Amino acid sequence: MKRLISLIISLILALSIVMPSFAADDVSISLNLVNNDFKLNSLYIGEGQVTANEVAQKYKTVTIKVLSMDNERLVNVDQVDTDGNGDYRFQFKLPESARVGDYKIEVSALSKKETLDFTVVTGSNSSSNTSDKRDKSKNNSDEEEVEEIIINVPQNGEKKDNKKALSMGLEIMKDPKKHYSKETKADVIRQMTEIAGEELEDENQSVSAKREAIDQVVTAFDAYLEDDQVTFDDAMETMEHILKNTFKIENASKEVDSLGVLKTRNLDFIIEKTMEKATPEGMKLITKDPKNPGEFVLNQDNLKLTQKIVETKAKQFEATLNELGAGSAKVSRAVYVNMDSILDESLNINISSTNAQYLVENDTNMVINISDMSLTLDTQVLKKMSGDIQFSKEIIEDSQENKTASSTKGHKLKPVGSIYDLNITVDKNKINFDKFKPKFTFKLDELDIQDEDKELLSVYVQNEESGDWEIVRSRVEGLTITFETEHFSKYVVMKYEDQFEDCKEHWAGNIVQEAAAKGLVSGRSTEVFAPDASITRAEFVTMLINELGLEEEKISSFDDVSLNSWYSNVIANAQNISILDVNVGDFRPEEDITREEIAIMVAKLIEYKLGEEIAISQDKFIDQNELSDDGAIAIGKCREMNIINGYPDGSYKPQETATRAEAVTILLSISEY
């Protein structure tokens, strides 16, 4: 008996040497969810690795618990063993009683515990059968309406009314009262792409009609992506139809024309919007900071997992574009941090230098979506901010400041939203941005704005010294307005309500008002614009430089441009980027500009903005022989880009002086590029 006890003791001692024990601090457990969607009926798959002192732990038992965050109720439990590399993998489904909301996975092994939060965002369960049946009945009714509208397109004789079909299709996609399935919406877009493709190939269609067809398809696609049920794969499949049927990208011309530029711009938009779906819904990328109440921090593990998912989908996207003939198109990587449910008027988000550096190293941008706005930090901006980043937003509602914001420097301005106090610091210090700046987007969808008023909206920033509101270069796109800034202060969206007295009955009245709203032009006084007056060469160049937003200090080499003149710097900036009709000698800044000189400068400006040479239209004006060689080429390029039009009799009158109204009309056409 003694020998048996002695043998057992020896065996225990031997095992204690072979099987060392670890303190919890020595153990590390990684935990990731590999799901692309987070729904009630999804099969959830998780994986990770167990290490101790950086050594993989083979064949260890791992306990997995899934709990609801609201009451810590256990909804699933399982045990698995690690493999020969210390890796483990598990899967589970939520029970039928589960609801949309927050959940937590708790993994434990070797006395160490690790947790991962995730959010179930959509799905159905047994308690909602009645509602589902009602919605399904509603869906069926709507689907029949879609079939009637799209398939039975109204006929004009034997020819389909393509314009009406596209308009109807777009109405279907944008109607918030309808409850179409994502399959029906995708079918509507597929049919719209084919109809738009016919329009683009019709030689009898005008360029403006073809541009409208492209815009309608892209707008419908944007509305389609607003459906939470639409996945990345859904978006990819629908996107392929657009590129094949409407853009016909595999047969695209290499020359740069107005339609080609529009397709390129919309392709970039389609890529960006599709990639928003690459970030898995429900992936909890941001959590409340336990150390600082009221502040939020990024979840590092989930950020890394999301970036890997985004990278995989971006490569898939690039392969698809290559197969479609788009060449070596580069798909921008971006992680979308969705905080739409956060309605706090004050918000503070902290991004650690480690997380920022990880995104920079993996060439991935970050977009933070909040309920009423978004912030985009691309890798160039993140690289500039080497340290812990703090972003804060505070909404100033119904304050005296908001009420008095309606008048500044004599302009009538009406606030259409709240005032935002925005700030970004690095290690709690202010930072100066140069070429690359943070991008903010304010959402307009919940504001009372008419479609015809959108072009009169701009973002304004408050001058902290004078209290005046100064216009910021911004762009309205759909139901958003976007701007970049390096200056952090109070911002607000306002509608420009001024109109020059001498433009109210003028043919260019609305055009002049829109240009003034964008800060591109100013009048001779607050009431006089003088639309039919001539415009000098210096005044026109000033318009061009305002449109570009160039403010660098430069010195002109022209003999007749004095350093003390009001136009010295704008002419120097224009000369520096080679958009003028002359480069040396005299510029003649105070002479009236001719219509031919305008065409030459505009053609150069468009090529500067696009970075490519424009194709030359073969259409001719009846007075083409009055043009110089340079003027004829410039006119051909401007006509190809749909910027310059002649008179009703088919002439251009190149040697006549241009009016201020004509110059502003051309300026707004340029701003589309």
C-alpha positions in Angstrom: 0.0 0.0 0.0 2.8 2.4 0.9 4.5 1.5 -2.4 1.3 2.3 -4.2 0.9 5.7 -2.5 4.6 6.5 -3.2 4.0 5.7 -6.9 1.0 8.0 -7.1 2.9 10.8 -5.4 5.8 10.3 -7.9 3.4 10.4 -10.8 1.8 13.6 -9.6 5.2 15.2 -9.2 6.1 14.1 -12.7 2.9 15.5 -14.2 3.5 18.8 -12.4 6.8 19.1 -14.2 5.4 18.0 -17.6 2.2 20.1 -17.3 3.1 23.6 -16.0 0.4 25.8 -14.6 0.0 29.4 -15.8 -1.1 32.6 -14.1 -4.0 34.3 -15.9 -1.7 37.2 -16.8 0.5 34.8 -18.8 -2.4 33.6 -20.9 -3.7 35.3 -24.0 -6.9 34.5 -25.9 -7.8 36.0 -29.2 -11.4 36.0 -30.3 -13.0 37.0 -33.6 -16.3 36.6 -35.4 -15.9 35.9 -39.1 -19.5 36.8 -40.0 -20.4 39.2 -42.8 -24.0 39.7 -41.5 -25.4 39.9 -38.0 -29.0 38.7 -38.2 -31.2 36.7 -35.8 -31.3 33.7 -38.0 -27.6 33.8 -39.0 -25.1 31.0 -38.3 -22.4 32.7 -36.3 -18.8 31.4 -36.7 -16.1 32.4 -34.3 -12.4 31.6 -34.1 -9.3 32.4 -32.1 -6.1 31.1 -30.5 -4.9 30.4 -27.0 -1.3 31.2 -26.0 0.6 31.3 -22.8 3.9 33.2 -22.6 3.5 33.6 -26.4 3.5 29.8 -26.8 0.5 28.2 -28.6 -1.5 25.9 -26.2 -2.4 22.6 -27.8 -5.5 20.6 -27.1 -6.9 22.8 -24.3 -10.6 23.1 -23.5 -12.2 26.4 -24.4 -15.6 27.2 -22.9 -17.8 29.6 -25.0 -20.8 31.4 -23.6 -23.2 33.8 -25.5 -25.1 36.2 -23.3 -27.6 39.0 -24.0 -26.2 42.4 -22.9 -29.5 43.6 -21.5 -29.8 41.1 -18.7 -26.7 38.9 -19.0 -29.0 36.0 -19.8 -27.3 32.9 -21.2 -28.5 32.1 -24.7 -25.8 29.6 -25.8 -23.0 27.5 -24.3 -20.5 25.2 -25.8 -17.0 23.7 -25.3 -14.3 23.0 -27.9 -10.7 22.0 -27.8 -7.7 23.9 -29.4 -5.9 22.1 -32.2 -2.2 21.4 -32.6 -1.6 25.1 -33.3 -3.5 26.4 -30.3 -6.4 27.5 -32.6 -10.0 26.9 -31.8 -13.2 27.4 -33.8 -16.9 27.4 -32.9 -20.3 28.1 -34.3 -23.8 28.9 -32.9 -27.2 30.1 -33.8 -29.3 32.4 -31.6 -32.5 30.8 -30.2 -36.0 31.6 -31.6 -36.7 33.8 -28.6 -33.8 36.1 -29.4 -34.4 39.7 -30.2 -32.5 42.4 -32.1 -30.0 44.0 -29.8 -26.5 43.7 -28.2 -24.9 40.4 -27.3 -21.6 39.3 -25.7 -19.4 36.2 -26.4 -17.4 35.1 -23.4 -14.5 32.7 -24.0 -12.5 31.1 -21.1 -9.5 28.8 -21.0 -6.6 28.2 -18.5 -8.3 30.6 -16.0 -8.3 33.4 -18.5 -11.5 35.0 -19.8 -12.0 37.1 -23.0 -15.1 38.8 -24.3 -16.4 40.2 -27.6 -19.5 42.4 -28.1 -21.6 42.3 -31.2 -25.0 43.7 -32.3 -27.8 41.8 -34.0 -29.3 44.5 -36.3 -32.1 42.7 -38.3 -33.9 39.5 -38.8 -37.3 37.9 -38.0 -38.5 35.8 -35.1 -41.6 33.8 -34.1 -43.1 36.7 -32.1 -43.4 38.9 -35.2 -45.3 36.4 -37.5 -48.4 38.6 -37.7 -46.4 41.7 -38.7 -44.3 39.7 -41.2 -47.5 38.4 -42.9 -48.9 41.9 -43.0 -45.7 43.3 -44.5 -45.5 40.4 -47.0 -49.0 41.1 -48.1 -48.1 44.8 -48.6 -44.9 43.7 -50.4 -46.9 41.5 -52.8 -49.2 44.4 -53.7 -46.2 46.7 -54.3 -44.4 44.1 -56.3 -47.3 43.8 -58.7 -47.3 47.6 -59.1 -43.6 47.5 -60.0 -44.2 44.7 -62.6 -47.0 46.8 -64.1 -44.9 50.0 -64.3 -41.6 48.6 -65.5 -42.6 45.6 -67.7 -45.6 47.3 -69.4 -43.7 50.5 -70.2 -45.9 53.1 -71.9 -45.6 53.0 -75.6 -45.3 55.8 -78.1 -46.4 54.1 -81.3 -44.1 51.2 -81.6 -41.2 52.7 -79.5 -40.9 52.5 -75.8 -41.0 55.7 -73.8 -37.6 55.2 -72.2 -37.6 58.6 -70.4 -40.8 57.8 -68.7 -39.7 54.3 -67.8 -36.5 55.7 -66.2 -38.5 58.3 -64.2 -40.9 55.7 -63.0 -38.1 53.4 -62.0 -36.5 56.1 -60.0 -39.7 57.0 -58.3 -40.1 53.4 -57.3 -36.7 53.3 -55.8 -37.1 56.6 -53.8 -40.6 56.1 -52.6 -40.3 55.8 -48.7 -44.0 54.6 -48.4 -43.4 51.5 -50.5 -42.0 48.2 -49.0 -40.4 46.5 -51.9 -38.1 43.5 -51.4 -34.5 43.9 -52.2 -34.9 41.4 -55.0 -37.6 43.6 -56.6 -35.5 46.7 -56.2 -32.5 45.0 -57.9 -34.8 43.9 -60.7 -36.0 47.5 -61.2 -32.4 48.8 -61.4 -31.4 46.0 -63.8 -34.2 47.1 -66.2 -33.2 50.7 -65.7 -29.6 49.9 -66.7 -30.8 48.3 -69.9 -33.1 51.2 -70.8 -30.3 53.8 -70.0 -27.9 51.8 -72.1 -30.3 52.2 -75.1 -30.5 55.9 -74.4 -26.7 56.3 -74.5 -26.4 54.4 -77.8 -29.1 56.5 -79.4 -27.4 59.0 -81.7 -30.5 61.2 -81.8 -30.4 61.7 -78.0 -28.8 64.9 -76.7 -25.8 64.9 -74.4 -27.9 66.3 -71.6 -30.5 63.5 -72.0 -27.8 60.9 -71.8 -26.3 62.5 -68.7 -29.7 62.5 -67.1 -30.1 58.8 -67.9 -26.8 58.0 -66.1 -27.7 60.2 -63.1 -31.1 58.4 -62.8 -29.5 54.9 -62.7 -26.8 56.0 -60.2 -29.4 57.7 -58.0 -31.5 54.6 -58.0 -28.5 52.5 -57.1 -27.8 54.8 -54.2 -31.4 54.4 -52.9 -31.1 50.6 -53.3 -28.1 50.6 -51.0 -30.0 52.4 -48.3 -31.9 49.1 -47.7 -30.4 47.4 -44.7 -31.2 44.0 -46.2 -28.9 44.7 -49.1 -25.6 42.9 -48.6 -22.2 43.5 -50.2 -22.7 40.6 -52.6 -26.1 42.0 -53.6 -24.6 45.4 -54.2 -21.8 43.8 -56.3 -24.2 41.9 -58.5 -26.3 45.0 -59.2 -23.2 47.1 -59.7 -22.1 44.7 -62.5 -25.4 45.3 -64.4 -24.8 49.1 -64.3 -21.2 48.7 -65.6 -22.2 46.2 -68.3 -25.5 47.7 -69.5 -25.3 51.4 -68.9 -21.6 52.3 -68.7 -20.7 49.5 -71.1 -17.3 49.8 -69.5 -15.7 47.0 -71.5 -16.2 49.1 -74.7 -15.4 52.5 -73.1 -13.5 55.0 -75.2 -10.1 56.1 -74.0 -10.8 59.7 -75.0 -12.0 62.1 -72.4 -15.5 63.5 -73.2 -18.3 64.8 -71.0 -20.1 61.4 -70.8 -16.8 59.7 -70.1 -16.0 62.0 -67.2 -19.5 61.5 -65.9 -19.1 57.8 -66.0 -15.7 57.9 -64.3 -17.0 60.1 -61.5 -20.1 57.9 -61.0 -17.9 54.8 -61.1 -15.9 56.2 -58.2 -19.2 57.0 -56.4 -20.6 53.5 -57.0 -17.3 51.9 -55.8 -17.4 54.0 -52.6 -21.1 53.3 -51.9 -20.7 49.6 -52.5 -17.7 49.4 -50.2 -19.8 50.8 -47.4 -21.5 47.4 -47.4 -18.1 45.7 -46.9 -18.1 46.7 -43.2 -20.2 44.0 -41.5 -23.4 45.3 -39.9 -23.5 44.7 -36.2 -19.7 44.6 -35.8 -19.2 46.6 -32.6 -16.3 48.9 -33.6 -16.9 51.5 -30.9 -17.8 51.2 -27.2 -18.2 53.6 -24.3 -14.9 54.3 -22.6 -15.1 52.8 -19.1 -12.5 55.2 -17.8 -14.2 58.4 -19.2 -18.0 58.5 -19.0 -19.6 60.1 -22.0 -16.6 59.2 -24.3 -16.3 56.5 -26.9 -13.2 54.4 -27.9 -12.5 52.0 -30.8 -12.5 48.2 -30.2 -9.0 47.2 -31.4 -9.8 43.5 -32.1 -12.9 44.3 -34.0 -11.2 47.0 -35.9 -8.5 44.6 -37.1 -11.0 42.0 -38.0 -13.2 44.4 -39.9 -10.2 45.8 -41.8 -9.3 42.2 -42.9 -12.9 41.7 -44.1 -12.8 45.0 -46.0 -9.4 44.1 -47.6 -10.8 40.7 -48.8 -13.9 42.4 -50.3 -11.8 45.2 -51.9 -9.7 42.6 -53.7 -12.8 40.8 -54.8 -14.1 44.1 -56.1 -10.9 44.9 -58.0 -10.9 41.5 -59.6 -14.5 42.0 -60.8 -13.7 45.5 -62.2 -10.7 44.0 -64.0 -12.9 41.2 -65.5 -15.4 43.9 -66.7 -12.6 45.8 -68.5 -12.0 48.6 -66.0 -8.3 47.8 -66.0 -6.3 48.0 -62.8 -8.9 50.0 -61.0 -8.0 50.7 -57.4 -10.8 50.2 -54.8 -10.4 52.5 -51.8 -10.4 50.7 -48.5 -12.5 52.2 -45.7 -13.8 51.0 -42.3 -17.2 52.4 -41.5 -17.8 53.0 -37.8 -21.6 53.3 -37.6 -23.0 55.3 -34.7 -26.4 56.2 -36.2 -28.1 55.2 -33.0 -26.1 57.8 -30.9 -28.3 60.9 -30.7 -26.2 62.7 -28.1 -25.9 66.4 -28.7 -22.4 66.3 -27.3 -20.1 63.5 -28.4 -16.4 62.7 -27.8 -14.6 59.9 -29.7 -11.0 58.8 -29.0 -8.9 57.0 -31.5 -5.7 55.6 -30.1 -2.4 56.1 -32.0 -2.1 52.3 -32.2 -5.5 52.0 -34.1 -4.7 55.0 -36.4 -1.2 53.5 -37.2 -2.8 50.1 -38.0 -5.1 51.7 -40.5 -2.3 53.7 -42.1 -0.1 50.6 -42.4 -3.0 48.8 -44.1 -3.9 51.7 -46.4 -7.4 51.9 -45.0 -9.5 55.0 -44.4 -11.9 55.5 -41.5 -15.4 56.9 -41.8 -17.4 57.7 -38.6 -21.1 57.8 -39.3 -23.2 59.6 -36.6 -26.9 60.2 -36.7 -26.7 63.6 -38.4 -23.2 63.8 -39.9 -20.1 61.8 -40.8 -16.4 62.4 -40.5 -13.9 60.9 -43.0 -10.2 60.5 -42.0 -8.2 59.1 -44.9 -4.8 57.6 -44.5 -3.0 60.8 -45.4 -4.9 62.6 -42.6 -4.3 59.8 -40.1 -0.6 59.8 -41.0 -0.4 63.5 -40.2 -2.1 63.0 -36.8 0.7 60.9 -35.2 -0.7 60.5 -31.7 -4.0 59.8 -29.8 -6.8 61.5 -31.8 -9.8 63.2 -30.1 -12.9 64.2 -32.1 -15.6 66.2 -30.4 -19.0 67.4 -31.6 -21.4 69.6 -29.8 -24.8 70.8 -31.2 -25.9 74.3 -30.3 -29.7 74.3 -30.8 -32.2 77.2 -30.6 -29.6 79.6 -29.2 -29.4 83.3 -29.7 -26.4 82.7 -31.8 -28.5 80.5 -34.2 -31.2 83.2 -34.5 -28.7 85.9 -35.4 -26.8 83.8 -37.9 -29.2 84.9 -40.6 -27.3 88.1 -41.5 -23.6 88.6 -42.1 -21.7 91.1 -44.3 -25.0 92.3 -45.8 -26.1 88.9 -47.1 -29.5 87.3 -46.2 -28.7 83.8 -44.9 -31.2 81.4 -43.4 -29.9 78.5 -41.1 -31.4 75.2 -42.2 -30.0 73.1 -39.4 -28.2 73.2 -36.1 -24.9 74.9 -35.4 -22.1 72.4 -34.8 -19.1 73.1 -32.7 -16.5 70.7 -34.2 -13.0 70.0 -32.9 -10.1 67.6 -33.6 -7.0 67.4 -31.5 -4.0 65.1 -31.3 -2.7 64.3 -27.8 -5.1 67.1 -26.7 -3.2 69.7 -28.8 -4.4 71.6 -31.9 -2.9 70.4 -35.2 -2.4 72.2 -38.5 -3.4 70.4 -41.7 -2.0 71.3 -45.1 -2.9 69.6 -48.4 -4.9 66.7 -46.8 -7.8 67.6 -44.5 -10.5 65.9 -42.6 -13.8 65.7 -44.5 -17.2 66.3 -42.9 -20.6 65.5 -44.3 -23.8 66.9 -42.9 -27.0 65.0 -43.6 -29.9 67.0 -45.1 -32.6 64.3 -45.3 -34.4 65.3 -42.1 -34.3 69.0 -42.8 -37.1 70.9 -44.5 -35.4 71.6 -47.8 -37.0 71.8 -51.2 -35.1 70.2 -54.1 -34.9 73.6 -55.9 -33.2 75.1 -52.8 -30.4 72.6 -52.5 -28.1 74.6 -54.9 -28.4 77.6 -52.7 -27.0 75.8 -49.6 -23.5 76.2 -48.4 -21.6 75.5 -45.2 -20.5 78.6 -43.1 -17.9 78.8 -40.4 -17.9 81.4 -37.6 -14.9 83.8 -37.5 -14.0 83.6 -33.8 -12.7 87.1 -33.7 -15.4 89.0 -35.6 -18.3 86.7 -35.1 -19.1 86.8 -38.8 -20.2 83.7 -40.7 -17.8 83.0 -43.6 -18.6 80.7 -46.5 -16.7 77.4 -46.8 -16.2 75.5 -50.1 -18.8 72.8 -49.9 -20.6 70.5 -52.3 -24.2 69.3 -52.2 -24.5 65.6 -53.3 -28.0 64.1 -53.0 -29.2 64.6 -49.4 -25.8 65.5 -48.0 -23.4 68.5 -48.1 -19.7 67.8 -47.8 -16.7 70.0 -47.0 -13.0 69.8 -46.0 -11.5 72.0 -43.3 -8.3 72.5 -41.3 -10.0 75.1 -39.1 -12.2 73.9 -36.2 -14.9 76.1 -34.9 -18.7 76.5 -35.2 -20.3 75.4 -38.5 -23.8 75.6 -39.9 -25.6 75.0 -43.2 -27.4 78.1 -44.5 -29.5 78.9 -47.4 -28.5 82.0 -49.5 -31.7 84.1 -49.8 -30.2 87.2 -51.5 -31.0 88.1 -55.1 -29.6 91.0 -57.0 -32.3 93.5 -58.0 -31.1 93.7 -61.6 -31.2 89.8 -61.9 -34.7 89.1 -60.8 -36.2 89.3 -64.3 -33.0 88.4 -66.1 -32.5 85.1 -68.0 -29.5 84.3 -65.9 -31.1 85.4 -62.6 -31.2 81.9 -61.0 -27.7 81.1 -62.3 -26.2 84.2 -60.8 -27.9 83.5 -57.5 -26.6 80.0 -57.4 -23.0 81.1 -58.2 -23.3 83.8 -55.5 -24.6 81.2 -53.0 -21.5 79.1 -53.7 -19.2 82.1 -53.1 -18.0 82.0 -56.7 -19.0 85.6 -57.6 -20.0 88.9 -56.0 -21.9 91.9 -57.3 -21.0 95.5 -58.0 -22.9 96.1 -54.8 -25.4 94.2 -52.6 -28.2 95.0 -55.0 -26.4 95.3 -58.4 -24.7 92.5 -60.3 -24.7 94.1 -63.8 -25.4 90.8 -65.7 -25.2 92.4 -69.2 -22.0 94.4 -68.5 -18.7 93.3 -70.0 -16.2 91.4 -67.8 -12.5 92.1 -67.7 -9.8 89.4 -68.1 -8.8 89.9 -64.5 -12.4 89.5 -63.2 -12.9 86.3 -65.2 -9.6 84.8 -63.9 -10.7 85.7 -60.4 -13.9 83.6 -61.0 -11.8 80.7 -62.2 -9.5 80.8 -59.2 -12.4 81.1 -56.8 -13.9 78.0 -58.4 -10.7 76.1 -57.8 -10.3 77.4 -54.3 -6.6 78.4 -54.7 -5.3 80.9 -52.2 -1.6 80.4 -52.3 0.7 83.5 -52.3 2.2 83.7 -55.8 4.0 86.4 -57.8 3.1 86.9 -61.5 5.8 87.4 -64.2 3.6 89.4 -66.5 4.9 92.9 -67.3 1.6 94.6 -66.8 0.5 93.0 -63.6 1.5 95.1 -60.6 2.2 93.5 -57.3 0.0 96.1 -55.7 -3.0 95.4 -57.9 -6.1 93.6 -56.4 -5.8 90.9 -59.0 -2.0 90.2 -58.7 -2.3 87.0 -56.7 -5.2 85.4 -58.6 -3.4 86.0 -62.0 -0.2 84.6 -60.5 -2.0 81.5 -59.3 -3.6 81.0 -62.7 -0.3 81.5 -64.4 1.3 78.9 -62.1 -1.1 76.2 -63.2 -1.0 77.2 -66.9 -4.6 77.9 -67.5 -4.2 81.3 -69.1 -4.3 82.1 -72.8 -0.8 83.7 -72.6 2.2 82.9 -70.5 4.7 85.8 -71.0 4.7 89.5 -71.8 1.5 91.4 -71.1 -1.7 89.9 -69.8 -3.9 92.9 -70.4 -5.8 92.3 -67.1 -8.2 95.3 -67.4 -9.3 94.7 -70.9 -12.6 93.2 -71.6 -12.4 89.4 -72.3 -13.6 88.0 -75.6 -15.7 84.8 -76.0 -12.7 83.1 -77.7 -10.3 84.0 -74.8 -12.9 82.6 -72.4 -13.0 79.3 -74.3 -9.2 78.9 -74.3 -8.9 79.5 -70.6 -11.9 77.2 -69.8 -10.5 74.3 -71.9 -7.2 74.6 -70.1 -8.9 74.7 -66.7 -11.0 71.6 -67.4 -7.9 69.6 -68.5 -6.1 70.8 -65.4 -8.9 69.6 -63.2 -9.2 66.2 -65.0 -5.5 65.7 -65.5 -6.1 64.5 -69.0 -6.5 65.9 -72.5 -10.1 66.4 -73.7 -11.4 65.0 -77.0 -12.3 67.6 -79.7 -15.9 67.8 -80.9 -16.3 67.8 -84.7 -19.3 70.1 -84.5 -18.6 73.5 -86.1 -20.1 77.0 -85.6 -21.0 78.9 -88.8 -18.4 81.5 -87.9 -15.7 79.0 -87.2 -13.3 80.8 -89.6 -13.1 83.8 -87.2 -11.3 81.6 -84.7 -7.6 81.3 -84.2 -6.1 77.8 -84.3 -5.9 77.7 -80.5 -9.4 79.1 -80.3 -10.8 76.5 -82.7 -9.2 73.6 -80.7 -10.5 75.1 -77.4 -14.0 75.6 -78.7 -14.0 72.0 -79.9 -13.0 70.8 -76.4 -15.5 73.0 -74.6 -18.3 71.8 -76.9 -17.3 68.1 -76.3 -17.6 68.8 -72.5 -21.0 70.5 -73.0 -19.7 73.7 -71.5 -20.0 76.3 -74.2 -23.0 76.9 -76.5 -23.5 79.2 -79.4 -26.3 81.5 -80.4 -29.6 80.2 -82.0 -28.4 81.1 -85.5 -25.5 78.6 -85.1 -22.8 81.3 -84.5 -20.4 81.7 -81.6 -19.3 85.3 -82.2 -15.8 84.6 -80.8 -14.4 88.2 -81.0 -17.3 89.8 -79.2 -16.8 90.6 -75.5 -18.5 88.3 -73.0 -21.0 89.5 -70.5 -20.9 88.8 -66.8 -24.0 86.6 -67.1 -22.4 84.5 -69.8 -19.2 84.2 -67.8 -21.2 83.0 -64.7 -23.1 80.5 -66.8 -19.9 79.0 -68.0 -18.4 79.0 -64.5 -21.3 76.9 -63.1 -20.8 74.4 -65.9 -17.1 74.1 -65.0 -18.0 73.4 -61.4 -19.6 70.1 -62.5 -16.1 68.8 -63.2 
